[in-house]
Amino acid sequence: MSNDQTIALYHPVLYSIAIKMVGSLEDAQDIVQDTFLKWLTIDQEKIKNTKSYLIKTVTNKCINHLNALKNKKNDFLDTLNPGSLFEKYKESDFAKFDLENEISEALVTLHKKLEPLEKAIFILREVFNFDYEDLQDIFDKKKENCRQLLCRAKDKLSQESKKVKIEFNDHTHFLEGFIGACTSGKLSDFVSSLVNEIPFRFNKTK
């Protein structure tokens, strides 16, 4: 069997494995391509089972890819520096109004109307003024995709709805994290909580 025939035969199954593991069409295609490039550079006569070799290779590449993304996000979160983003919050006297009720109601509305990824992008962009480049690094989403998600979130929030009712268990913890981020600059922990709310495979989709 020629190299071209082997690639044509096994490409569908390798691509299927890659897309299921990484959840991104673009990344899956790159991983499969790298797998075949590696296969073309080795002594193929030493491979007893070509299909098993290719499947093992693409699986390992997917795992390495996911680990690299996770490490990249952790490194980014560790280096976050709120800087001047929090000055306007520090200058505000939160004691002048019922902070818990006002912010709690707003966060519950976000939780009820938005998907986790939409909520995370909306809060970081609209409240903390994150650049789209930062959002791209945190969520591994293209900048244009982040803009679309923000627009979708705004559309959902603009729709009329009945007053929401607080029902989710982690609301108090989330509220404390939000206020802590606004007042003390502990942004890394809060961003981590937003990222952890997002289903991993959904988070990987471009």
C-alpha positions, -999 to 999 in steps of 0.1 A, spaced: 0 0 0 14 34 -10 17 63 15 -11 82 -2 -34 51 1 -25 47 38 -33 84 45 -66 82 26 -75 50 45 -67 61 80 -73 99 79 -111 96 87 -106 75 118 -76 96 131 -96 128 126 -126 113 144 -104 105 174 -87 139 174 -119 159 172 -135 139 200 -104 145 222 -96 182 216 -131 194 205 -116 218 179 -119 212 141 -88 232 134 -66 217 161 -78 182 152 -67 187 116 -33 200 126 -28 170 150 -37 145 123 -14 162 98 15 162 123 8 125 129 11 116 92 42 138 89 59 119 117 49 86 102 64 96 68 98 103 84 103 70 102 113 35 90 78 21 82 91 -14 77 97 -16 115 60 -9 122 41 -41 126 6 -26 127 3 8 109 -32 15 121 -23 9 158 8 31 155 -11 60 139 -39 58 165 -14 57 194 5 86 179 -26 108 173 -39 100 208 -6 110 224 -4 142 204 -40 151 216 -30 145 252 1 166 248 -19 194 231 -45 195 259 -18 195 286 0 223 268 -32 244 267 -39 238 304 -4 249 313 -6 279 291 -38 290 308 -23 284 343 8 304 334 -13 332 321 -35 333 352 -4 334 375 10 364 357 -22 385 357 -17 420 371 -49 439 377 -30 472 378 -52 502 371 -83 481 362 -94 482 399 -88 518 406 -123 528 397 -136 501 421 -113 511 449 -124 547 445 -161 537 448 -176 537 482 -195 503 482 -208 511 517 -231 538 502 -255 512 488 -266 476 495 -237 459 477 -248 423 483 -283 428 470 -274 449 440 -245 428 428 -261 395 438 -292 402 417 -270 412 387 -249 380 390 -279 358 393 -293 374 361 -261 366 343 -261 330 357 -297 324 346 -295 339 311 -260 331 299 -240 300 292 -208 297 314 -185 308 286 -208 338 277 -210 348 313 -172 346 318 -164 367 287 -192 392 295 -179 398 330 -142 400 321 -148 423 292 -176 445 305 -167 447 342 -129 443 342 -122 457 307 -101 427 295 -87 431 260 -98 405 234 -62 393 233 -64 384 270 -97 366 265 -83 347 236 -54 335 258 -76 326 288 -103 307 269 -83 296 238 -109 312 216 -102 334 186 -108 371 191 -136 373 166 -153 344 184 -150 362 217 -166 393 202 -195 371 189 -200 355 223 -201 390 239 -227 402 214 -247 371 220 -245 376 258 -257 412 254 -286 402 232 -297 376 258 -294 402 286 -314 427 267 -344 404 264 -373 410 287 -378 383 314 -394 378 347 -374 386 378 -350 357 384 -349 338 417 -316 328 434 -314 291 434 -279 280 427 -257 267 455 -224 284 447 -238 319 444 -224 331 478 -189 318 469 -191 334 434 -204 367 448 -175 368 473 -150 361 446 -164 388 424 -164 414 452 -129 403 462 -117 408 426 -132 442 425 -119 454 458 -86 437 465 -73 429 431 -73 391 435 -82 386 399 -64 353 393 -86 333 416 -118 348 402 -108 342 366 -99 306 375 -134 301 390 -149 314 357 -127 291 336 -135 261 359 -173 266 353 -169 260 316 -172 224 304 -137 216 291 -147 203 257 -170 233 251 -142 255 261 -119 240 235 -143 246 206 -130 274 183 
